[in-house]
Amino acid sequence: MLSPAAAQVDYAGPLKGWGLVLILNIGGDRRLVLAGLDEATAGVGRTVAAGEPVGRMGPGGEGGRVPPELYLEVRDGSGALDPGRWLTAVAQKQTTDGLRR
């Protein structure tokens, strides 16, 4: 699993009902919550770059016949945000940055 954004790791560990969870602070009051990991490779307090490995997905269900699932949540101080809007903004920024080079 690669970090979807530059961030600082706020939490890496089990969370009741979610298994292993990573919470990435992406700035301001925004956090990314990643669940469905089999292993976290980035520890609390570490700063990670976008695209840097932060964990590994498990083999999936039913002996590997069902692919693993990643849960992604974008949060701010008011609660959960629409991840589609955040992902669209990130993609647009990457496209714009690519055109400037």
Secondary structure, 3 states (H helix, E strand, C coil): CECCCCEEEEEEEEECCCEEEEEEEEECCEEEEEEEEEEECCCCCCEECCCCECEEECCCEHHHCECCCCEEEEEECCEEECHHHHHHHHHHHHHHHHHHC
